[in-house]
Amino acid sequence: MRSKIGIVLDIFILVIGPWILYTRIIEIMERGVSVYPVISIIIISLAIAFSIYNLYLALSSRQQRNPKK
């Protein structure tokens, strides 16, 4: 069973993640490529992908438990 706090955290990642990606890309464009922004981009991209996957699983399991009548 998915917890409500997990769903809230997934939504938070989806809201704040693109902003972090944007700021890291701007940082790379201004200062050049370095290790920290690249690692940050990889980690945030994975977090966004897993958040989307977890929310998809939560919604699909909810629909299976409560079919339309």
N, C-alpha and C positions, 0 to 999 in steps of 0.2 A: 504494500500500500504506500502510495506517495504521501509525504507529509505536506501540510500547507506551507510550512516554512521553506521547504525545498522548492516549491512552486514559486514562492515569493522571491527567493534567491535567484532562480532561473530568470524571472522577469527582470529583476534588478540587473543581472548580467547583460540581458538583451538591451536594456536602456542605456547603461553606462559603457558597455563594451565598444560600440561604434565610436563614441567620443574619445576613448582612450586610443583606439586605432588611428583616428584622425590626427590626434596630437602627436603620436609617434611618427606618423608619416611626414607631418610638417617638420618635426625635429630632424628627421633624416634629410629632408630637402634643404634645410637651413644649414645644418652642421656636417652633413656627410654621414656615411654609413658607419655605425659603430655597433658593438656587440649588444649592449643593453637594449636599445630600441628594437633591434631585430628579434631578440629573444622575447621581449615584451609583446611584439606583434604576433609571434607564433603562439605564445601562451594564451593571449586574449582570443585569438582566432579559434583555438581548440575549445576554450571555455564557451564561446558563442555557439560553436557547433554542438557541443554536448548539451547546452541549455535548450537549443531547438529540439534536439532528439528527446530529451527528458520531457519537455512540454508536449511533444507529439505523443509520446507513450502515455502520459497522464490523460490527455484528451481522448485518445483511442480507448483506453481502459474504462474511462467514465462512460463513453458511448456504448460500450459493450455491456456494462452493468445496467444501464438505463435505456433500453431500446424504446424507440418511439412506438406509441400505442395506436 
